[in-house]
Amino acid sequence: MTIDIITIFPNFFDQFLSTSKIKHAIMDGQVVINIHDLRDYTVLKGGKIDDTPYGGGAGMLMIYPPFETLIKKLKTDETYTILLSPQGTVYNQVLATKWSKEIKHMILICGHYEGIDERILTLVDEEVSIGDYVLTGGEIAAMVITDSLTRLIPGVINEASYSEDSHQQGLLKYPQYTKPEIYNGLAVPEVLKSGHHEKIRVWRLTESLKKTLIKRPDMIDKKVLNKEEAKILANLKKEIETK
Ligand SMILES: C[S@@+](CC[C@H](N)C(=O)[O-])C[C@H]1O[C@@H](n2cnc3c(N)ncnc32)[C@H](O)[C@@H]1O
C-alpha cells in the first residue's frame, strides 16, 4: 500500500516514520509512506496557504488551489482520497481491516486552523474522523489511520498477533500475563499454567466476553454470537445478577 500524506507540518512525521512497526514495514517495502508539504504547491508569496473566511468569523481557513494541484498530481485510478475531519465517518477497526486489504493507494489530507475551504470535498472520496472531539490539525489523525492500517497489511505482523486483538472480532481481548508467576502475592491464573489447550481457550473466551460485557456493553449488543458465546454470556449475566 502507498499512503500519501498532505500536511503543512512534514516534520511532525519524522519520529513516527522511523520507529517500530512503521519503520520496519517501510524498510521491508510493505508500505510506502510519502509526506508532502502543501506549502510547496501554493503560488502565494512566502508559502502562504491560508486566508480569512468569506462572510467573516474567527480564524483562518486553508485555501483550496494548492490541494487541487497536489491531489491531481498524486491521484491514479486506484486512489482512495480521505479528508481528515471531525465531521467524517468515525474510524474503527472494521474500516481499518477493510482498507488494509482493499486499498492500494491512499491520500490522507490534514487540515489545520479552522479547516479547509469546502471545495476540497470535490476531490475527496470520504471524510474520516478519529473521534468526536476536535484536534488542532489532521496530523495525529493521519498517524492513527496509517499506524492501524499498516499493522494489518498482510505480512507486517503475524495474523495470529492481531486476530484476537480487541475490536478485531467485536470483543475486547482476554487478560494476559507473563513472568514472574507470582509477584507480591499477585498470581497468574492457574488455568493458564495447566497446558490444557481447550480449558485455556474456554477461559479466554469467557474472560473476553466478561470484559466486553462490563466495559463495553454496546459492543456486546452489536456482536453476532455463536452458540457457545451465547451460552457463556447468558451464564455471565446470571452470575452478575446474583452478585
Ligand atoms: C481545528 S480543526 C477544524 C475543525 C472545524 N472548524 C470544524 O468545526 O469542523 C483543524 C483540522 O484538524 C483535523 N481534525 C480535527 N479534529 C479531527 C478529528 N476528530 N478527526 C480527524 N481530523 C480532525 C481536520 O483535518 C481539521 O481540518
The ligand as a MOL file (V3000), in Angstrom:
LIG
                    3D

  0  0  0     0  0            999 V3000
M  V30 BEGIN CTAB
M  V30 COUNTS 27 29 0 0 0
M  V30 BEGIN ATOM
M  V30 1 C -9.3710 22.7520 14.3790 0
M  V30 2 S -9.8230 21.5420 13.2250 0 CHG=1
M  V30 3 C -11.0970 22.3330 12.3010 0
M  V30 4 C -12.4810 21.9980 12.7890 0
M  V30 5 C -13.5680 22.6800 12.0010 0
M  V30 6 N -13.5670 24.0960 12.2530 0
M  V30 7 C -14.9350 22.1140 12.4040 0
M  V30 8 O -15.5210 22.6070 13.3390 0
M  V30 9 O -15.3770 21.1010 11.8020 0 CHG=-1
M  V30 10 C -8.4780 21.5240 12.1170 0
M  V30 11 C -8.2230 20.2200 11.3830 0
M  V30 12 O -7.9270 19.1900 12.3050 0
M  V30 13 C -8.3300 17.9480 11.7780 0
M  V30 14 N -9.2140 17.2980 12.7660 0
M  V30 15 C -9.7460 17.8690 13.8610 0
M  V30 16 N -10.4710 17.0090 14.5580 0
M  V30 17 C -10.4010 15.8280 13.9080 0
M  V30 18 C -10.9690 14.5460 14.1340 0
M  V30 19 N -11.7440 14.2900 15.1770 0
M  V30 20 N -10.6760 13.5470 13.2570 0
M  V30 21 C -9.8890 13.7830 12.1760 0
M  V30 22 N -9.3380 15.0050 11.9120 0
M  V30 23 C -9.5870 16.0100 12.7580 0
M  V30 24 C -9.0320 18.2190 10.4530 0
M  V30 25 O -8.1330 17.9510 9.3930 0
M  V30 26 C -9.3610 19.6950 10.5560 0
M  V30 27 O -9.4190 20.3220 9.2900 0
M  V30 END ATOM
M  V30 BEGIN BOND
M  V30 1 1 1 2
M  V30 2 1 2 3
M  V30 3 1 2 10
M  V30 4 1 3 4
M  V30 5 1 4 5
M  V30 6 1 5 6
M  V30 7 1 5 7
M  V30 8 2 7 8
M  V30 9 1 7 9
M  V30 10 1 10 11
M  V30 11 1 11 12
M  V30 12 1 11 26
M  V30 13 1 12 13
M  V30 14 1 13 14
M  V30 15 1 13 24
M  V30 16 1 14 15
M  V30 17 1 14 23
M  V30 18 2 15 16
M  V30 19 1 16 17
M  V30 20 1 17 18
M  V30 21 2 17 23
M  V30 22 1 18 19
M  V30 23 2 18 20
M  V30 24 1 20 21
M  V30 25 2 21 22
M  V30 26 1 22 23
M  V30 27 1 24 25
M  V30 28 1 24 26
M  V30 29 1 26 27
M  V30 END BOND
M  V30 END CTAB
M  END
